[in-house]
Amino acid sequence: MPSTRKAYRAALLHSLADPAEVGIEASYEYFPDGLLLVENGRISALGAASDLLPSLPADVEVIHHVDALITPGFIDTHIHLPQTGMVGAYGEQLLDWLNTYTFPCESQFANRAHAEEVADIFIKELLRNGTTTALVFGSVHPQSVDAFFEAAEKLDLRMIAGKVMMDRNAPDYLTDTAESGYLESKALIERWHGKGRLHYAVTPRFAPTSTPEQLTLAGQLLGEYPDLYMQTHISENLQEVQWVKELFPERKGYLDVYDHYQLLGERSVFAHGVHLCDDECARLAQTGSAVAFCPTSNFFLGSGLFNLPMAEKHKLNVGVGTDVGGGTSFSILQTLNEAYKVMQLQGARLSPFKSLYLATLGGARALRLEERIGSLQPGSDADFLVLDYHATPLLSYRLKQARNIAETLFVLMTLGDDRTVKQTYAAGNLVHQR
């Protein structure tokens, strides 16, 4: 049998732990001249090239990337498939923006051919930007999720998605009912959850667009299938927070609505959390829930600044999300650029190693997938990127001035974008080449 093993030689960098918990130096592993050995879709070894090359069997092909950095694939913990066609829509805050742009755009997904076309574009954009796993909102139409999963399955990607559940406070052409939302979600779960590297997420859009009956049935689905994900939005915009208070006056606050309907848990991811309070962060952490930090869209829609230090204080799992189409880029590198500025505006620091953690291992932990993705540890799925130090003339010139890996990493996150991603691998297969 021919060998399925391949080795990749370049600088290697991955996170080992959260810098907020172990300190920066203990949080990462870096090999200036490293070797990554991949076998049958998994990482079987990594280390210094000088240590591993002498013992490498003669039949193993070594692919050498000069002036490049290999990292784990990026993980996007919040993004909307149906909003691909409205990225960069001008001039509204959240609630007006939904009505003016989002809902009309999402209505097109009633057409299966449209859903398939956008799923193809969407996945190509993810991979072009180095995102190998994403937690994805579909539209209210089941075919949006079918189209996405079919495209992801062909490439053996690890992806999570769900059909939006939305039975009120939205146009008639875009609502389901509590019962139809439950039954359609259940059918999708049976069809896709656990198939290959695919997972299903129960997806109530946000509290204002679901009746208590629908939220009850969303919680019921989580009880029926214990390893499901749940994704929704929370505390993104002050107007939205006030609206939730008016719709659910009997609850203590926004998070308490979800808590009451049993939607918190170890695979529950709440997007934004810009206006969470201390008690809510504590409750999210206590239940093992996670937050998706979406700086690009929080800036673009004028929503506010996520308080990462408060989340760290409570040891709350945090991943990073592009939130396309509120976010304006599929690029996790560009999203980290914005995240740094969010911290600056709050008088806090965001080290490049914390950013790397948020984009890789932190995202994996938020999704409870750290045994499979988010690092280059042996045994992990071979989802990794080759980042090109010479992707643009400015990047090439600037990196010549970098004195260490911290500076190199920060420059990649500040000046880098889709052009920086030379290759993307998923389960050991080359799925994007620039």
Backbone torsions as a table, in degrees:
resi	resn	phi	psi	omega
1	MET	NA	132.9	175.6
2	PRO	-66.3	151.3	-178.9
3	SER	-70.7	137.7	172.4
4	THR	-94.4	7.8	-178.2
5	ARG	-85.5	141.4	172.3
6	LYS	-138.6	151.8	177.6
7	ALA	-122.0	142.3	-177.9
8	TYR	-121.8	122.8	-177.1
9	ARG	-110.5	126.1	178.8
10	ALA	-174.8	-178.5	166.1
11	ALA	-66.4	139.8	-179.6
12	LEU	-121.2	137.9	179.2
13	LEU	-147.1	130.6	172.3
14	HIS	-152.2	160.6	179.8
15	SER	-83.3	143.7	174.2
16	LEU	-108.4	-25.0	-174.9
17	ALA	-166.0	171.7	177.6
18	ASP	-76.4	120.4	178.7
19	PRO	-56.3	-28.5	179.5
20	ALA	-66.4	-21.0	-177.5
21	GLU	-103.0	-31.9	-174.5
22	VAL	-117.7	-3.5	-174.1
23	GLY	88.3	157.3	-173.3
24	ILE	-63.6	-46.6	-172.3
25	GLU	-61.6	-35.7	-178.0
26	ALA	-86.6	0.0	-170.8
27	SER	-91.3	-9.0	-174.9
28	TYR	-144.6	164.5	175.1
29	GLU	-128.0	133.9	-174.8
30	TYR	-137.0	131.4	174.5
31	PHE	-121.4	110.6	-179.2
32	PRO	-59.2	-34.4	173.4
33	ASP	-131.3	91.7	-171.3
34	GLY	-111.0	169.9	176.3
35	LEU	-134.2	131.4	178.2
36	LEU	-115.6	119.3	-179.4
37	LEU	-101.3	127.1	-177.0
38	VAL	-119.3	133.1	-178.2
39	GLU	-141.2	124.0	177.7
40	ASN	51.5	42.8	174.9
41	GLY	81.8	1.4	179.6
42	ARG	-123.5	158.0	173.6
43	ILE	-81.5	125.8	-179.3
44	SER	-105.8	-20.4	177.5
45	ALA	-163.7	152.4	167.9
46	LEU	-148.0	153.9	179.8
47	GLY	168.5	-168.4	177.6
48	ALA	-68.8	137.7	-179.7
49	ALA	-58.4	-38.2	-178.5
50	SER	-63.9	-27.9	178.6
51	ASP	-81.5	-38.0	-170.6
52	LEU	-92.2	-31.2	-175.2
53	LEU	-60.1	-41.4	-177.1
54	PRO	-60.7	-29.5	-176.5
55	SER	-98.0	5.1	-177.2
56	LEU	-74.7	128.8	176.9
57	PRO	-57.5	149.3	-173.4
58	ALA	-64.1	-24.5	-175.8
59	ASP	-86.5	1.4	-179.1
60	VAL	-87.0	121.3	177.9
61	GLU	-73.0	133.3	176.7
62	VAL	-108.3	118.6	178.5
63	ILE	-101.0	115.7	-171.9
64	HIS	-103.7	119.3	175.4
65	HIS	-106.1	110.3	179.0
66	VAL	-85.7	143.0	179.7
67	ASP	55.0	51.0	-179.6
68	ALA	-146.6	159.7	-179.8
69	LEU	-126.3	126.2	174.4
70	ILE	-95.6	128.3	176.0
71	THR	-130.8	166.9	170.5
72	PRO	-61.8	156.4	173.8
73	GLY	-60.2	149.0	-179.7
74	PHE	-78.0	151.6	-178.4
75	ILE	-121.0	120.8	-179.3
76	ASP	-103.8	110.3	-173.2
77	THR	-90.2	5.9	174.7
78	HIS	-163.8	115.3	-179.6
79	ILE	-159.0	151.4	-177.5
80	HIS	-114.6	112.7	175.4
81	LEU	-55.9	-48.1	-171.8
82	PRO	-73.0	-7.5	-178.4
83	GLN	-96.0	8.4	179.8
84	THR	-56.5	-37.7	-175.1
85	GLY	-81.9	2.3	-179.2
86	MET	-129.5	18.3	175.8
87	VAL	-56.1	135.3	177.9
88	GLY	78.0	26.5	176.5
89	ALA	-73.8	133.7	-164.8
90	TYR	-81.2	136.1	147.6
91	GLY	77.4	36.1	176.5
92	GLU	-138.8	158.3	166.5
93	GLN	-92.0	176.9	-163.5
94	LEU	-48.0	-58.8	-169.0
95	LEU	-68.7	-41.2	176.0
96	ASP	-66.8	-37.5	-178.9
97	TRP	-62.5	-40.8	177.4
98	LEU	-59.1	-48.2	-176.3
99	ASN	-71.7	-37.3	-175.1
100	THR	-76.8	-41.9	-171.2
101	TYR	-117.2	-48.5	-167.7
102	THR	-67.1	-53.0	-174.4
103	PHE	-62.2	-44.6	176.2
104	PRO	-60.0	-38.8	179.9
105	CYS	-65.2	-42.6	-178.2
106	GLU	-69.0	-25.8	-178.4
107	SER	-62.5	-25.2	-177.9
108	GLN	-65.5	-16.1	-176.0
109	PHE	-80.0	1.7	168.2
110	ALA	-64.8	-23.3	179.8
111	ASN	-90.8	116.0	-175.5
112	ARG	-60.7	-40.5	-179.3
113	ALA	-63.1	-38.2	176.9
114	HIS	-64.1	-43.5	179.9
115	ALA	-60.1	-41.5	-179.8
116	GLU	-67.1	-40.6	179.6
117	GLU	-62.8	-45.6	-178.1
118	VAL	-71.0	-37.1	178.1
119	ALA	-58.8	-40.0	178.9
120	ASP	-64.9	-47.7	178.5
121	ILE	-61.0	-45.1	-176.2
122	PHE	-60.8	-48.4	-178.1
123	ILE	-67.3	-38.4	177.0
124	LYS	-62.4	-38.9	178.0
125	GLU	-66.3	-43.8	177.0
126	LEU	-55.5	-51.4	-174.6
127	LEU	-69.1	-34.9	177.1
128	ARG	-62.7	-28.6	-179.5
129	ASN	-98.2	6.1	174.8
130	GLY	84.1	12.8	178.4
131	THR	-89.5	116.3	-177.5
132	THR	-103.0	-17.3	174.0
133	THR	-137.6	136.2	177.2
134	ALA	-140.7	148.4	172.7
135	LEU	-100.9	110.7	-160.7
136	VAL	-117.4	129.7	168.2
137	PHE	-82.3	127.5	165.8
138	GLY	-84.1	-162.7	169.6
139	SER	-98.4	-171.3	179.2
140	VAL	-71.9	-13.2	-175.9
141	HIS	-87.9	126.6	179.9
142	PRO	-56.4	-32.4	-177.8
143	GLN	-64.7	-21.6	176.2
144	SER	-64.7	-37.5	-179.6
145	VAL	-77.4	-41.2	176.0
146	ASP	-56.9	-46.3	-178.3
147	ALA	-62.4	-42.5	-179.4
148	PHE	-65.1	-49.3	-177.5
149	PHE	-65.4	-36.4	178.1
150	GLU	-62.4	-42.2	179.1
151	ALA	-67.9	-39.5	-179.5
152	ALA	-69.5	-37.4	-178.1
153	GLU	-64.0	-37.2	-179.0
154	LYS	-59.9	-30.6	-178.4
155	LEU	-100.3	4.8	-178.5
156	ASP	53.9	48.3	179.6
157	LEU	-89.5	150.5	171.1
158	ARG	-92.0	105.0	-176.1
159	MET	-133.5	152.8	179.1
160	ILE	-128.9	132.5	-179.4
161	ALA	-154.3	164.9	177.1
162	GLY	-157.9	153.8	174.0
163	LYS	-73.9	131.8	176.7
164	VAL	-63.7	135.3	172.0
165	MET	-104.1	123.8	-172.3
166	MET	-159.4	101.7	-173.8
167	ASP	-117.2	14.7	173.9
168	ARG	-162.7	168.8	176.1
169	ASN	53.3	37.6	175.2
170	ALA	-150.0	162.4	-179.5
171	PRO	-57.8	147.6	-179.2
172	ASP	-55.3	-34.8	-176.9
173	TYR	-71.4	-3.4	-173.9
174	LEU	-129.0	14.7	179.9
175	THR	-108.7	150.6	166.8
176	ASP	-104.1	-162.4	169.9
177	THR	-121.0	168.2	177.7
178	ALA	-54.6	-44.9	-176.7
179	GLU	-71.3	-46.3	-178.1
180	SER	-68.0	-36.6	176.7
181	GLY	-60.5	-40.8	178.3
182	TYR	-66.0	-49.5	-175.1
183	LEU	-67.7	-40.9	178.8
184	GLU	-66.7	-39.8	177.2
185	SER	-63.4	-43.4	-179.1
186	LYS	-61.1	-41.8	179.1
187	ALA	-64.5	-41.0	177.4
188	LEU	-65.2	-39.7	177.7
189	ILE	-59.2	-48.4	-178.5
190	GLU	-62.2	-34.4	-176.4
191	ARG	-78.8	-36.6	-166.1
192	TRP	-121.3	-30.1	-170.4
193	HIS	-65.5	122.0	179.6
194	GLY	83.3	5.8	177.6
195	LYS	-84.3	119.4	-174.4
196	GLY	58.7	-124.9	179.8
197	ARG	-109.4	31.0	-176.8
198	LEU	-104.7	145.6	179.9
199	HIS	-135.8	152.9	-179.4
200	TYR	-106.7	142.5	176.5
201	ALA	-120.5	122.5	170.1
202	VAL	-63.8	130.8	-164.4
203	THR	-134.0	70.6	167.6
204	PRO	-68.2	128.3	-171.5
205	ARG	-55.6	-61.6	167.0
206	PHE	-163.3	164.9	-170.8
207	ALA	-49.6	-42.0	-176.9
208	PRO	-63.4	-22.7	-177.1
209	THR	-101.7	10.9	174.7
210	SER	-126.5	135.4	174.4
211	THR	-73.1	162.3	173.4
212	PRO	-53.5	-35.0	179.3
213	GLU	-64.0	-42.0	179.8
214	GLN	-68.7	-41.4	178.0
215	LEU	-63.0	-35.9	176.5
216	THR	-61.4	-44.6	-179.1
217	LEU	-71.3	-30.5	173.6
218	ALA	-62.3	-44.7	176.6
219	GLY	-63.2	-34.8	178.7
220	GLN	-64.6	-41.3	177.3
221	LEU	-58.9	-42.1	179.8
222	LEU	-63.2	-34.7	177.1
223	GLY	-71.1	-32.9	-177.8
224	GLU	-76.2	-30.2	-179.0
225	TYR	-128.4	92.0	-168.6
226	PRO	-63.5	-20.5	-177.9
227	ASP	-101.4	17.6	174.9
228	LEU	-71.7	160.2	169.0
229	TYR	-96.2	162.8	171.1
230	MET	-135.9	131.8	177.6
231	GLN	-133.4	140.7	175.4
232	THR	-161.1	-174.8	179.0
233	HIS	-108.6	153.0	174.9
234	ILE	-150.3	137.9	166.8
235	SER	45.8	50.3	179.5
236	GLU	-86.0	-38.2	-167.9
237	ASN	-140.1	139.7	-174.7
238	LEU	-62.5	-36.7	177.2
239	GLN	-61.7	-41.7	178.7
240	GLU	-63.8	-43.8	179.5
241	VAL	-59.6	-43.1	178.6
242	GLN	-63.9	-40.3	179.6
243	TRP	-61.7	-41.4	178.4
244	VAL	-61.9	-40.1	177.8
245	LYS	-60.3	-39.4	-179.3
246	GLU	-70.7	-36.4	-178.3
247	LEU	-77.9	-29.0	-177.2
248	PHE	-128.1	62.8	-174.6
249	PRO	-63.7	-20.1	-177.9
250	GLU	-78.9	-12.4	-178.2
251	ARG	-95.6	154.9	-176.0
252	LYS	-70.9	-25.2	-178.6
253	GLY	178.8	-174.2	-174.6
254	TYR	-59.8	-52.3	-178.1
255	LEU	-61.6	-35.3	-178.1
256	ASP	-63.2	-27.0	175.0
257	VAL	-60.6	-51.9	-179.5
258	TYR	-65.7	-38.9	179.3
259	ASP	-60.9	-44.3	-178.7
260	HIS	-59.1	-36.8	-178.1
261	TYR	-93.8	15.7	172.1
262	GLN	61.4	44.8	-179.9
263	LEU	-104.4	-0.1	175.7
264	LEU	-89.0	147.5	179.1
265	GLY	167.0	179.8	-170.4
266	GLU	-67.7	-17.2	176.9
267	ARG	-117.4	26.3	178.4
268	SER	-101.3	127.5	-178.5
269	VAL	-122.9	123.3	-177.6
270	PHE	-107.5	119.5	-176.9
271	ALA	-79.1	138.5	171.4
272	HIS	88.3	-82.7	179.9
273	GLY	61.2	28.9	-176.3
274	VAL	-63.7	-36.3	-173.6
275	HIS	-112.6	29.6	174.1
276	LEU	-69.3	150.7	173.7
277	CYS	-101.9	174.0	-179.1
278	ASP	-54.9	-47.7	-177.6
279	ASP	-61.8	-37.5	179.7
280	GLU	-69.1	-40.1	175.5
281	CYS	-60.4	-42.4	179.5
282	ALA	-62.1	-41.9	-178.8
283	ARG	-68.8	-40.6	176.0
284	LEU	-59.4	-45.7	-179.8
285	ALA	-64.3	-41.7	-178.6
286	GLN	-60.2	-35.0	-177.8
287	THR	-90.8	-1.2	-179.0
288	GLY	78.0	10.2	178.7
289	SER	-72.8	166.1	-178.0
290	ALA	-130.2	162.3	176.3
291	VAL	-121.3	140.0	172.9
292	ALA	-98.2	116.6	-179.8
293	PHE	-85.4	116.8	-172.5
294	CYS	-121.6	71.4	-170.9
295	PRO	-63.9	-36.7	-175.9
296	THR	-62.9	-47.0	-178.8
297	SER	-73.9	-32.2	178.0
298	ASN	-63.3	-36.2	172.6
299	PHE	-69.4	-48.5	-171.9
300	PHE	-62.9	-39.0	-179.1
301	LEU	-95.0	5.7	177.0
302	GLY	64.7	32.9	-172.5
303	SER	-80.8	-33.7	-178.8
304	GLY	135.7	-170.3	-172.9
305	LEU	-115.7	122.9	178.4
306	PHE	-69.8	134.8	-177.2
307	ASN	-92.1	81.8	-179.2
308	LEU	-62.5	-40.6	177.8
309	PRO	-58.3	-36.2	177.4
310	MET	-66.1	-41.2	177.1
311	ALA	-62.2	-40.7	179.1
312	GLU	-64.5	-38.7	179.7
313	LYS	-57.3	-36.7	-178.1
314	HIS	-93.1	4.1	-177.4
315	LYS	55.5	40.1	178.6
316	LEU	-81.7	131.4	177.3
317	ASN	-66.7	128.7	-179.5
318	VAL	-131.0	131.5	169.5
319	GLY	-114.3	179.9	178.4
320	VAL	-114.8	144.0	-179.9
321	GLY	-131.2	141.7	175.7
322	THR	-79.6	-28.9	-177.1
323	ASP	52.1	37.2	167.3
324	VAL	-57.2	133.9	1.0
325	GLY	-90.4	1.1	169.4
326	GLY	-67.6	-40.3	170.5
327	GLY	-73.7	151.9	-171.9
328	THR	-105.3	9.2	-179.3
329	SER	-152.4	140.3	171.2
330	PHE	-75.2	-9.9	-172.0
331	SER	-79.3	119.3	173.2
332	ILE	-65.5	-34.7	177.1
333	LEU	-58.4	-46.8	179.2
334	GLN	-67.4	-32.5	177.7
335	THR	-66.4	-38.3	177.3
336	LEU	-69.0	-32.7	173.3
337	ASN	-56.4	-46.4	179.2
338	GLU	-69.2	-36.9	-179.9
339	ALA	-60.4	-39.4	177.5
340	TYR	-59.0	-41.8	-179.0
341	LYS	-68.5	-36.0	176.4
342	VAL	-58.5	-43.6	179.0
343	MET	-67.7	-40.8	178.5
344	GLN	-57.2	-42.6	-178.9
345	LEU	-67.3	-16.3	178.0
346	GLN	-104.9	10.0	-179.9
347	GLY	70.3	25.8	-179.3
348	ALA	-119.7	162.9	-179.7
349	ARG	-104.8	148.2	170.6
350	LEU	-129.1	105.6	-177.5
351	SER	-73.4	153.3	177.7
352	PRO	-60.4	-26.9	179.9
353	PHE	-76.1	-31.5	171.8
354	LYS	-68.3	-39.9	176.9
355	SER	-60.7	-45.3	177.0
356	LEU	-58.3	-42.9	178.9
357	TYR	-60.6	-48.0	-179.3
358	LEU	-58.5	-38.0	-174.6
359	ALA	-81.8	-12.7	-174.7
360	THR	-130.2	-90.6	-174.7
361	LEU	-64.2	-36.8	177.9
362	GLY	-63.2	-42.4	175.7
363	GLY	-63.3	-40.7	178.2
364	ALA	-62.6	-40.8	178.3
365	ARG	-67.3	-37.9	176.6
366	ALA	-59.6	-32.2	-179.5
367	LEU	-97.0	3.2	-178.6
368	ARG	58.4	38.7	-179.0
369	LEU	-122.6	20.1	-173.6
370	GLU	-66.6	-17.0	175.2
371	GLU	-75.9	-16.8	-173.2
372	ARG	-111.5	-39.5	-173.3
373	ILE	-136.5	172.5	172.6
374	GLY	96.8	-9.3	177.3
375	SER	-147.1	179.3	176.0
376	LEU	-107.1	21.4	-178.2
377	GLN	-64.7	140.6	174.6
378	PRO	-54.0	137.2	-176.0
379	GLY	99.8	-21.9	178.8
380	SER	-71.7	156.7	170.3
381	ASP	-59.8	142.8	-178.8
382	ALA	-83.1	67.4	174.1
383	ASP	-104.0	105.4	-174.9
384	PHE	-150.5	167.0	-176.3
385	LEU	-124.6	153.0	167.2
386	VAL	-113.2	114.3	180.0
387	LEU	-99.2	131.1	-171.4
388	ASP	-96.4	118.5	179.3
389	TYR	-66.7	-17.5	-178.1
390	HIS	-112.4	29.6	-175.0
391	ALA	-62.0	-36.3	176.4
392	THR	-135.0	157.1	179.1
393	PRO	-57.9	-41.6	-179.5
394	LEU	-66.3	-43.8	179.2
395	LEU	-60.9	-44.7	179.9
396	SER	-59.1	-46.5	-179.4
397	TYR	-66.4	-44.6	-176.4
398	ARG	-64.5	-40.2	-177.3
399	LEU	-69.2	-21.3	175.2
400	LYS	-65.1	-22.0	179.9
401	GLN	-88.5	-11.0	-175.9
402	ALA	-71.3	133.9	-174.2
403	ARG	-95.9	-15.5	-176.6
404	ASN	-159.0	176.4	-175.7
405	ILE	-67.6	-29.6	177.8
406	ALA	-62.2	-46.3	178.9
407	GLU	-66.5	-42.5	179.1
408	THR	-58.4	-47.1	-178.5
409	LEU	-63.0	-42.8	-179.1
410	PHE	-65.4	-39.9	178.2
411	VAL	-65.0	-41.2	176.8
412	LEU	-58.4	-38.8	-177.8
413	MET	-79.0	-18.9	-179.2
414	THR	-94.3	-42.6	-176.7
415	LEU	-101.8	-11.2	-173.4
416	GLY	-81.1	156.7	174.5
417	ASP	-156.8	-156.6	-177.5
418	ASP	-58.5	-29.2	-179.2
419	ARG	-66.6	-23.5	-178.4
420	THR	-71.9	-23.5	-177.2
421	VAL	-84.8	103.7	-178.2
422	LYS	-77.5	-43.7	179.1
423	GLN	-144.9	148.1	174.1
424	THR	-126.0	129.9	178.2
425	TYR	-116.1	139.4	174.4
426	ALA	-130.9	125.5	-176.6
427	ALA	50.4	37.9	177.1
428	GLY	81.1	-3.5	179.8
429	ASN	-98.0	138.6	175.5
430	LEU	-72.8	111.5	-176.1
431	VAL	-110.2	-9.4	172.6
432	HIS	-151.8	134.3	171.7
433	GLN	-133.0	123.9	-178.1
434	ARG	-63.5	NA	NA
